[in-house]
Structures are given as C-alpha cells and as structure tokens.
Amino acid sequence: MEASAGLVAGSHNRNELVVIHNHEEPKPLKNLDAQVCEICGDEIGLTVDGDLFVACNECGFPVCRPCYEYERREGTQVCPQCKTRYKRLKGSPRVEGDEDEEDIDDIEHEFNIEDEKNKEKHVADMLHGKMSYGRGPDSDENSQFPPVIAGGYGHGDQMLSSSLHKRVHPYPVSEPGSARWDEKKEGGWKDRMDDWKMQQGNLGPETDDANDPDMAMVDEARQPLSRKVPIASSKINPYRMVIVARLVILAFFFRYRILNPVHDAIGLWLISVICEIWFAISWILDQFPKWFPIDRETYLDRLSFRYEREGEPNMLAPVDIFVSTVDPLKEPPLVTANTVLSILAMDYPVDKISCYISDDGASIITFDALAETAEFARKWVPFCKKFAIEPRAPEMYFTLKVDYLKDKVQPTFVKERRAMKREYEEFKVRINAIVARASKIPPEGWIMPDGTPWPGNNTRDHPGHDAEGNELPRLVYVSREKRPGFQHHKKAGAMNALVRVSGVLTNAPFMLNLDCDHYVNNSKAVRESMCFLMDPQTGRKVCYVQFPQRFDGIDRHDRYANRNTVFFDINMRGLDGIQGPVYVGTGCVFRRQALYGYEPPKGPKRPKMVSCDCCPCFGRRKKKYSKHSANGENANLGGMDDDKELLMSQMNFEKKFGQSAIFVTSTLMEQGGVPPSSSPASLLKEAIHVISCGYEDKTEWGLELGWIYGSITEDILTGFKMHCRGWRSIYCMPKRAAFKGSAPINLSDRLNQVLRWALGSVEIFFSRHSPVWYGYKGGKLRFLERFAYVNTTIYPFTSIPLLAYCVLPAICLLTDKFIMPEVTYSF
C-alpha cells in the first residue's frame, strides 16, 4: 500500500532532506487541547496573545510553532493530516503565496526570525541539486535601476526575501525506520530539530530569550518604521453613504431635466443643462479620490534602533536640502537666513546634511547675508541642540509667547538664552545694514574684497559661481549661469541646476526642497520622512514624502483661506490611500533616483518552468547558436560587442543627463556618494560646468528628468510624471507641523497667487502631459489618482459655467422665460 506524503524536514548543519511518512491508515482528528507536538514531541506552547498555539484551524493537528515555521519555509506548506495549506498566523514571517490569500495585513506583528540570506544559501545544498529554483531578486534582468556602485546605508535589515525559492520536482524519498529518523541515536530527528530551533532564536514565548531586554530591543528594531492607520468606519461610512445618495439624486435630477426640455426657451434651458452637467462632473472628480483616506504613524525610536546603533557608524541616509530665492527685495534676506539656520540646526547627523541656496538673481545682498548667517550658525546650532529648542528658526523662537522655561532643567539655560538673544539682535542689525548698503548700487557695480567685480552685477547676464563653508553642516551658495537668448525656465530650471550641483558635490540619495520663506518648525521632520523612505519593506517604491503646508500670521477667521484645510487635511489624506498625494512645491523629501526618471523596482518574477529536453510537457528548450561558435572562430567578437554596448550606453547617458562624466557616474550610484577618485578642485570645476546655461541643450532635463518644464506650476507636473512611472508618494502629518511659511497678508497677493495656480493648471491641461490623455500606455497611474490630477487641471474652467449660471436668473427675469418647464395642475 502506498503511503501518503508527509511533513518535510531537514537540518541546516547537515545537508539532508527527508520525508516523514504517515501510517497507512488515516489518523483520527486531534483535539485542540493537545499540549504535545506530534512531530518532535515538544510542548506546543502559546501564541503571542497568550492562547494555545494552533497551526491548522481545519483539523487542529497538534504542531508546535518551530515545526509549523519549518514546514512553511522548507516543506510542502500543508498540514500533515488534512493536507490544507498552512495560513500565516499572527507573529509569523511571510512566505511565498501568503499575499494571495490574506485579507488583513499583519505587517505590524511580522517578525523576521532569522537571517534569510544565510537561509537561502544552504537550501540548494540541502536538496542535493534535485530541485528547481526560481531566480532571486538579484538576478532580475528587467530591473529598472542601474547597478549599484556605492555601498548602501543599511545595517543588514534582516528583511524577509520576497522571492523564496519554490520547489518544482518531488522530494527524494527516504525509507521509513531509517537510522536518520531514530530520535534515540545521536544526530537523529530529535537532535536535528533541536539544532534547528536553536538557530531560529526567539520563535515564541517558550524560549529562554523571551524576557531578555536585548532581544526585545532587537525585535523592536525589526518592526516596520511606519504603519497605516485607516479612518474609523463610523466616520468614513456616513460620508460615503452621502456621496452615493447624492449620485442617485443627481441621476434622477438629470433624467428629469433632459426628458423635460423647455421648448419656448430652448437656448436658456440648454445652457443651464450644460452648466449643471459640468458641475456634476467636477463634483465627482473632487469626491471620489477621497474614498479611501488614511492616516499614518511613524516610529522614530525604531529608526534609531536600526540605523543609529551605539558603537557603530551612523547609517542614516544623507540628505541634500534645497532653498530657492530670486529677489532679495521681495524675499527679505532675514527670512531666508532664518530658513537656513533652522535647516542647519535640524536634529540629524551633521555630516549627513548639505544645504544648497539657489540665488537666481545673483544678488550680492543674498551672498553677504548668507556669509553672516554661516558665521552666526556657529553659535546658534550648538545652542539649539544643547537645549532641544523648538522651533529652530531664531526669529520665530524668540517671538513665541509661550513659557520658554518649560521642560528646561539645565540651570545655565536662562543665562545662555539671554546671551543668544542678544547675539541674534546684533545679527539682525548686520543683515539690515547689508540691505541698506545694497539699496544704492554704485555706478561701476559691486566690487569683491579681492578687487574683482561682482559676477552678478547684471542679473540677466552673469556666469555661474559657487562658494561653500565647511563648518557645521555644509552650506553651499549657488547661482546658475544666465545669458540672453537662453530659456531658463524660472524656478524649475533653478531646481534642476541644484540637482546637478548636489549630484556632483555630495550626491545624497534624498533631497528636501523648501521655499526661502518656509522654515523647519519640527527639527525631526527629516527623520519622519526617513521612516518611509528607508523602510526596507515599502520604502523603495516611494518617490517622495510630502508634508502639509502650514503658515504663520494667519488671522483668526482666515479671511483669505490660507490654511486650505479641505485640501491639506482631507484631499491629501484621501490621495494617500490611493497612490499618494500630489507634490505641492515645497516641504517635500524626494528620492533622487525618482527625479532621474528611473522607474520603481519591480517585484521578483515567478520561476519559469524549464523542460529537461526529454519531456514535451513544457516544450523544448531553445538552443542559441552563434556564427563560428562551433569551430571557435572569431572568439573576440564577444569582446567587441561588449565594447560597442558600453559605448552606446555611455552615449545614451550623455544624451539623457548631459555631458558631464562625473555627474553621469553619480546618477548610477543609487545609494549616493561621490566618486572616490575625484578631487575637491575637480568637483568644484564640474559643479560650475553643470550649471551653465547651455548644459541642458539636447538632453532630457525638464522633459523626463528633474522638475518638468511646460507650466508655471511645475510641482504638479513633476509629481504627475513620477506617479505615471509607477512610483507612489506618502503624506506625512506629524503632530508638530514639520514646516511653516509666510502666507499672503492682503487680498492682492492672495489673488495673484490663486491666479498663478489657475494659469499653471490651464497650461498643463493643454500640454502633452495633460492627465486627461497622458500616461495610459503603461497603466501605472491608478484610476482614482488620475481623477485627482484631472480635477487639478480643469477646476479653473469651472469659472465659465459658474458665471453663466449666475447670469441666467437675470436673463430669465428680463425675457420673462424660465429654464424649468411649467407645471400645470388639473382639478
């Protein structure tokens, strides 16, 4: 009689794989009250919730957690008794196939029990070469990322591999009663299972390490760095019901309007119906992207546990921070200085921060003010970090009407704060003196301290120049070259110049961009974004983390609607539940590779079934023959082809990124870093080269790379292109606002701002990047996400039907006609 298949087991220390056969007669179902494992004889133990561990909910066959984990990883993944596939239980690591059957994501309790890299290394040896395996993620030929040159910034995150090997051929059969299975002999089944359990570490409450505080800290570091917090059903379901009810009412309303025309006022009736249809479409485009709103939580302590371990180098990713300014008269240097000081004083490793200031006006006022700011930062930054000051923009901190002694325990705080306030007042006087002195431009132009003329005397015709200070975090002043006859693309062009300069000088894998009037209000804001971007499970597909815009100086009634509460607190959270929020131009941390036009990494492919040439089941294997290969002639053709491919690849990179060998090399370094063979002098020379006004000619800058040209609202286009490539974005709303800016304080400024946004949306609608028809080819932009982008481009057109609908009542009164049919009553 043929025995039924059983549990597959093995040992990592011995290259063995065997099959445990069941008895010829089927066993009766076991009770759930069993306390002993039927496989190894150990106690079953408890779950993470304190209940009796049950591996199979169908038959209750008694199996302990270690045997259950081993069967899911290395065996047939089915219960030995009822042959039902084991489902992932709370607290268990994922294996291939779990995603197809799970309804609830238990990633919060998903522990990485062991080092998967060492695990996969020994699997092939255990099977003696008698099984077929799929390719791992490292062998994915269609990966969109170039090969990594620089080292990563991780600690070996012990994350689960998403491409566990899958068996294809049957397991080798061992004879029942073999000495290998005699648990009484040395090296038998019992010993091997004990060895395997010891290797697994902290698998359950029954282990000795359960109460070890060090193991608890390690488990905490293995947890996800962030999690989604769905909106409560009691809050969101009534809102959805209202949307559905309004849709039904709209359907009945339009049925009545269309089937009951007003024949004696057909023109007015037709205009009113068209306007009503437009209003309905606008309402649908605005409401449906809010269908799945979510909140998010970050765990900064886990970020520190994972990347800032005591006694080891800090492994947090470097960040390049961009601040853009144009006119020092419209954007006061003191405001820009406060923004820079808040950046330099952030709660982040000093050697991981580089601040780049883009002065598109090449103003000597901005240059001198930044020199004073760098000098004052030597005193301000240590003061902020010593006493944990919030916010770290001095102007805002010293004007706060709060108890500044709260939570301060050091007795020297009051004395040092008083001295720092005096230092800041003197700093303000020096900045004001610079502005007053620069208000009268000398006829011959400004002269540098070395006697040479200031390169930016002509703001529309000046070379590119760069100056840096190496104390504290790096502060780099950049003014790109401008010449008559060249298109400079305003802010988008300036931001692309900063991307290239930073790629040459520091090349951090992440970039934060701020307007010059947006200071860092939360010193841990960058750490908040790193909880998403550096998360080993989900971070690699995140292109940017967007923070909400908050403003100072808004009156209590917010008469100009500067808070944009509906947009930032409702719409953006709804988009975060789909594919991510739109990019709003400031307060956003980018992944550099996403700005370079690369697509997000793809998941591992399923292993392909390969025929052995003797079985026609899957077709014969195709053999590739090349000319002269049989006789070994022209053996150097392969080398020539490789050189040709290398040359073509180099030409493609130059066509895409421009003719800078150092910058092109930096684009290949996914984890950042500067090429080691480059000297500081050569890097500075190359930085000036990449900001020349003709560098972008015949390249893809502004078309597929960096900030996208074609609209004065370049932020919408830039985020839209990333989402079309398949990236997703994250909306982060920490309890303390990450950044704060200056809002328009009068009606004219507010109207100019709204008019500029509307004009930019219209430009996008009529461009080739219009979300109405762009991005369908790849199918990577989600349907509701497209709804949101379409709504951002067509909302200015609503003013036309709105104006027409407002005029209709007056016309009806003058013409004694009405847009609704008359109702007659019969008695």
Residue pairs with C-beta under 8 A, 6 or more apart in sequence:
1 24
3 21
3 22
3 23
3 24
3 176
4 21
4 22
5 19
5 21
5 76
6 19
6 20
6 21
6 22
6 80
7 19
7 20
7 39
7 67
7 71
7 75
7 76
7 80
8 17
8 18
8 19
8 20
8 71
8 74
8 75
8 76
8 171
9 17
9 18
9 20
9 39
9 67
9 70
9 71
9 74
9 75
9 189
9 192
9 193
10 16
10 17
10 18
10 74
10 126
10 192
11 126
11 192
11 195
11 196
12 119
12 122
12 126
12 195
12 196
12 199
13 192
13 195
14 187
14 192
15 122
15 125
15 126
15 128
16 126
16 180
16 192
17 74
17 126
17 127
17 128
17 171
17 172
18 172
18 174
18 178
18 180
18 181
19 171
19 172
19 173
19 174
20 39
20 80
20 181
21 176
22 80
22 81
27 81
29 59
29 60
29 61
29 81
29 82
30 38
30 59
30 60
30 61
30 62
30 81
31 60
32 52
32 54
32 60
33 52
34 44
34 60
34 62
35 43
35 44
35 52
35 62
36 42
36 43
36 44
36 62
37 43
37 44
37 62
37 63
37 64
37 67
38 61
38 62
38 63
38 80
39 63
39 64
39 67
39 80
39 193
40 64
40 66
40 67
40 189
40 190
40 193
41 183
41 190
42 64
42 66
43 64
43 206
44 52
44 53
44 62
44 63
44 64
44 65
45 53
45 64
45 65
45 204
45 205
45 206
46 52
46 53
46 204
46 205
46 206
47 53
47 89
47 90
47 91
47 204
48 90
48 91
48 109
48 204
48 205
49 90
50 205
53 64
53 65
53 68
53 204
54 60
55 61
55 62
55 63
55 65
55 67
55 68
55 79
55 86
55 89
56 63
56 79
56 81
56 82
56 84
56 86
57 87
58 79
58 82
58 84
59 79
59 81
59 82
59 84
61 79
61 80
61 81
61 82
63 71
63 79
63 80
65 92
65 203
65 204
66 193
66 196
66 197
66 200
66 203
66 204
67 193
68 86
68 89
68 92
69 92
69 93
69 113
69 200
69 203
70 193
70 196
71 77
71 78
71 80
71 86
72 86
72 88
72 92
72 95
73 95
73 119
73 164
74 123
74 126
77 85
77 86
77 95
77 97
78 84
78 85
78 86
79 85
79 86
85 97
85 101
87 98
87 101
87 102
88 94
88 95
88 98
88 102
88 106
90 106
90 109
91 109
91 110
91 111
92 110
92 111
93 110
93 111
93 112
93 113
93 160
94 110
94 160
95 164
96 163
96 164
96 166
107 224
107 227
107 537
108 223
108 224
108 227
110 160
110 224
111 202
111 219
111 222
112 158
112 159
112 160
112 222
113 200
113 201
113 202
113 203
114 158
114 199
114 200
114 201
115 156
115 158
116 158
116 159
116 160
116 161
117 161
120 136
120 161
120 164
120 165
123 133
123 165
124 133
124 165
127 167
128 172
130 169
130 172
131 167
131 168
131 169
131 171
132 167
132 168
132 169
132 607
132 610
133 165
133 166
133 167
133 607
134 163
134 165
134 166
134 604
134 605
134 606
134 607
134 608
135 163
135 604
135 605
135 607
136 161
136 163
136 165
136 604
137 161
137 162
137 163
137 604
140 602
140 604
140 605
142 602
142 605
143 601
143 602
144 598
144 599
144 600
144 601
144 602
145 593
145 598
145 601
145 670
146 598
146 667
146 668
146 670
147 668
148 668
148 669
148 670
148 671
149 665
149 668
149 669
149 673
150 669
150 670
150 671
150 672
150 673
151 671
151 673
152 671
153 307
153 315
153 316
153 317
153 318
153 509
153 534
153 671
153 672
154 307
154 315
154 534
154 536
155 306
155 307
155 309
155 312
155 315
157 306
157 536
158 222
159 536
159 537
162 603
162 604
163 603
163 604
165 607
166 606
166 607
168 607
168 609
174 180
174 181
179 185
179 188
180 187
180 188
180 189
181 188
181 189
182 188
182 189
183 189
183 190
183 191
197 203
201 207
201 209
201 215
202 209
202 210
202 212
202 215
202 219
204 210
209 215
217 305
220 301
220 302
220 305
221 302
221 305
221 306
223 299
223 302
224 299
224 302
224 535
224 537
224 538
225 298
225 299
225 302
225 303
225 306
225 530
225 531
225 532
225 534
225 535
225 539
226 296
226 297
226 298
226 299
226 531
226 532
226 535
227 296
227 297
228 294
228 295
228 296
229 294
229 295
229 296
229 297
230 294
230 295
231 293
231 294
231 295
236 293
239 290
240 291
243 287
243 288
243 291
246 283
247 284
250 280
253 276
254 276
254 277
254 280
257 273
257 276
258 273
260 821
261 269
261 821
262 268
262 269
262 817
262 818
262 819
262 820
262 821
264 817
265 812
265 815
265 817
265 818
265 819
268 808
268 811
268 812
268 815
268 817
268 818
268 819
269 819
271 804
271 808
272 805
272 808
272 819
274 801
275 801
275 802
275 804
275 805
275 808
276 805
278 797
278 798
278 801
279 798
279 801
279 805
282 791
282 794
282 795
282 798
284 787
285 787
285 788
285 790
285 791
285 794
286 571
286 791
288 784
288 787
289 571
289 574
289 575
289 578
289 784
289 785
289 787
289 788
289 791
290 570
290 571
290 574
291 574
291 577
291 784
292 574
292 577
292 578
292 784
293 570
293 573
293 574
293 576
293 577
294 573
294 576
294 577
295 573
295 733
296 532
296 576
296 730
296 731
296 732
296 733
298 528
298 531
298 532
298 732
298 734
299 531
300 524
300 527
300 528
300 531
302 531
303 316
303 527
303 530
303 531
303 534
307 314
307 315
307 316
307 534
308 314
308 315
308 316
309 315
314 349
314 352
316 348
316 349
316 352
316 527
316 530
316 534
317 352
317 508
317 509
317 510
317 530
317 533
317 534
317 671
317 672
318 351
318 352
318 353
318 354
318 506
318 508
318 509
318 510
318 672
319 348
319 352
319 353
319 354
319 508
319 510
319 511
319 512
319 526
319 589
320 354
320 356
320 502
320 506
320 507
320 508
320 510
320 511
320 512
321 343
321 353
321 354
321 355
321 356
321 511
321 512
321 513
321 514
322 356
322 358
322 495
322 498
322 502
322 511
322 512
322 513
322 514
323 336
323 339
323 340
323 343
323 355
323 356
323 357
323 358
323 513
323 514
323 515
323 516
324 358
324 360
324 491
324 494
324 495
324 498
324 513
324 515
324 516
325 331
325 336
325 357
325 358
325 359
325 360
325 361
325 366
325 516
326 359
326 360
326 361
326 491
327 361
327 363
328 336
328 361
328 363
328 365
328 366
328 369
328 435
328 438
331 516
331 517
332 435
333 365
333 366
333 369
333 431
333 434
333 435
334 369
334 395
334 428
334 431
334 432
335 395
335 516
335 517
335 742
336 357
336 366
336 369
336 370
336 516
336 517
337 369
337 370
337 372
337 373
337 376
337 427
337 431
338 393
338 394
338 395
338 396
338 519
339 393
339 514
339 516
339 517
339 518
339 519
339 520
340 355
340 357
340 370
340 373
340 377
340 475
341 373
341 376
341 377
341 380
341 381
341 392
341 393
341 394
342 391
342 392
342 393
342 519
342 520
342 521
343 353
343 355
343 473
343 514
343 520
344 353
344 355
344 377
344 380
344 381
344 472
344 473
344 475
345 377
345 380
345 381
345 384
345 385
345 389
345 392
345 520
345 523
346 353
346 392
346 520
346 523
346 524
346 525
346 526
347 385
347 523
347 524
347 527
348 526
348 527
350 472
350 473
351 473
352 508
353 473
353 474
354 473
354 474
354 476
354 502
354 505
354 506
354 508
355 473
355 474
355 475
355 476
356 476
356 478
356 498
356 501
356 502
357 366
357 370
357 475
357 476
357 477
357 478
358 478
358 479
358 480
358 494
358 495
358 497
358 498
359 366
359 367
359 456
359 477
359 478
359 479
360 479
360 480
360 482
360 488
360 490
360 491
360 494
361 456
361 459
361 479
362 455
362 456
362 459
362 462
362 465
362 479
362 482
363 438
363 456
363 459
364 438
364 446
364 454
364 456
365 434
365 435
365 438
366 477
367 456
367 467
367 477
368 434
368 438
369 431
369 434
369 435
370 475
370 477
372 427
372 430
372 431
372 434
373 475
374 469
374 471
374 475
376 423
376 424
376 427
377 471
377 472
377 475
378 471
378 472
379 420
379 423
380 394
380 420
380 423
380 424
381 472
381 473
383 389
383 416
383 417
383 420
384 392
384 523
386 410
386 416
387 408
387 410
387 413
387 416
387 417
388 407
389 397
390 397
390 521
390 522
390 523
390 736
391 397
391 519
391 520
391 521
391 522
391 523
391 740
392 519
392 520
392 523
393 519
393 520
393 521
394 420
394 424
394 427
395 424
396 519
396 521
396 552
396 740
398 421
398 424
404 417
405 413
405 414
444 453
445 453
445 454
445 457
446 453
446 454
446 457
447 453
447 454
448 454
455 462
455 463
455 465
455 479
456 462
456 465
456 479
459 482
460 482
460 484
461 482
461 483
461 484
462 479
462 481
462 482
463 481
464 478
464 479
464 480
464 481
464 688
464 691
464 692
465 479
465 688
466 476
466 477
466 478
466 479
466 501
466 684
466 687
466 688
466 691
467 476
467 477
468 474
468 475
468 476
468 477
468 505
469 475
474 506
476 501
476 502
476 505
478 497
478 498
478 501
478 691
480 488
480 493
480 494
480 497
480 691
480 692
480 693
481 691
481 692
481 693
482 488
482 693
483 693
486 693
486 694
487 493
488 494
488 693
489 496
489 702
489 709
490 712
491 707
491 714
492 702
492 706
492 707
492 708
492 709
492 714
492 718
493 696
493 702
493 707
493 709
495 513
495 706
495 707
495 714
496 696
496 701
496 702
496 705
496 706
496 707
497 690
497 691
499 511
499 592
499 595
499 706
500 658
500 660
500 663
500 687
500 690
500 691
500 695
501 687
501 690
501 691
502 508
502 511
503 592
503 663
503 666
503 667
503 690
504 660
504 662
504 663
504 666
504 674
504 683
504 686
504 687
504 690
505 674
505 683
505 684
505 687
506 672
506 674
507 592
507 666
507 669
507 672
507 673
507 674
508 592
508 672
509 591
509 592
509 593
509 670
509 671
509 672
510 529
510 530
510 533
510 589
510 590
510 591
510 592
511 589
511 590
511 592
511 595
512 526
512 529
512 588
512 589
512 590
513 586
513 588
513 590
514 520
514 586
514 587
514 739
515 585
515 586
515 741
517 741
517 742
518 549
518 586
518 587
518 739
518 740
518 741
519 739
519 740
519 741
520 738
520 739
521 550
521 736
521 737
521 738
521 739
521 740
522 528
522 734
522 736
522 737
522 738
522 739
524 734
525 547
525 734
525 738
525 739
526 589
528 545
528 732
528 734
528 738
529 545
529 547
529 589
529 730
529 732
532 538
532 539
532 542
532 545
532 730
532 732
533 539
533 542
533 545
533 589
533 591
540 600
540 601
541 600
541 601
541 726
541 727
541 728
542 580
542 591
542 727
542 728
542 729
542 730
543 580
543 590
543 591
543 594
543 600
543 722
543 723
543 727
543 728
543 729
544 583
544 588
544 589
544 590
544 591
544 594
544 719
544 722
544 729
544 730
545 588
545 589
545 729
545 730
545 731
545 732
546 572
546 580
546 581
546 582
546 583
546 584
546 587
546 588
546 729
546 730
546 731
546 732
547 587
547 588
547 732
547 733
547 734
547 738
547 739
548 568
548 569
548 572
548 587
548 731
548 733
548 737
548 738
549 564
549 568
549 584
549 586
549 587
549 739
549 741
550 737
550 739
550 740
550 741
551 562
551 563
551 740
551 741
551 742
551 743
552 740
552 741
552 742
552 743
553 742
553 743
553 745
554 562
554 563
554 743
560 743
560 744
560 747
560 750
562 743
562 744
562 750
571 788
572 581
572 582
572 731
573 731
573 733
575 581
575 582
575 731
575 785
575 788
576 729
576 730
576 731
578 782
578 784
578 785
578 788
579 723
579 728
579 729
579 781
579 782
579 785
580 723
580 727
580 728
580 729
580 730
580 731
580 785
581 729
581 730
581 731
582 715
582 716
582 719
582 720
582 729
582 788
582 789
582 792
583 715
583 716
583 718
583 719
583 722
583 729
584 715
585 713
585 714
585 715
586 739
586 741
587 738
587 739
592 672
593 670
594 600
594 722
594 725
594 727
595 705
595 706
595 707
595 718
596 657
596 667
596 705
596 706
597 656
597 700
597 704
597 705
597 725
598 725
599 725
599 726
599 727
600 725
600 726
600 727
600 728
609 618
610 618
610 621
611 617
611 618
611 619
611 620
611 621
613 620
613 621
626 637
627 634
628 634
628 637
650 664
653 664
653 667
654 664
655 698
655 699
655 700
656 699
656 700
656 704
656 705
657 663
657 664
657 667
657 699
657 700
657 701
657 705
658 664
658 690
658 695
658 696
658 699
658 701
659 695
660 686
660 689
660 690
660 695
662 675
662 678
662 682
662 683
662 686
663 686
663 690
665 675
666 674
666 675
669 675
674 683
678 686
689 695
695 701
696 702
699 705
702 708
702 709
702 710
703 709
704 721
706 718
707 714
707 715
707 717
707 718
708 714
708 717
708 718
708 720
708 721
708 769
710 717
710 763
710 764
710 767
710 768
710 769
711 717
711 760
711 761
711 763
711 764
711 767
712 756
712 759
712 760
712 763
713 756
713 757
713 760
713 761
713 763
713 764
714 760
716 760
716 761
716 764
716 789
716 792
716 793
717 764
717 769
719 729
720 764
720 769
720 771
720 774
720 775
720 789
721 769
722 729
723 729
723 775
723 780
723 781
723 785
723 789
724 774
724 775
724 778
724 780
724 781
725 778
725 780
726 778
726 780
732 738
744 750
744 753
758 795
758 796
759 796
761 792
761 793
761 794
761 795
761 796
762 793
762 796
762 797
764 770
764 771
764 792
764 793
765 772
765 793
765 794
765 797
768 774
770 793
771 781
771 786
771 789
771 790
771 792
771 793
772 790
772 793
775 781
775 786
781 789
808 819
812 818
812 819
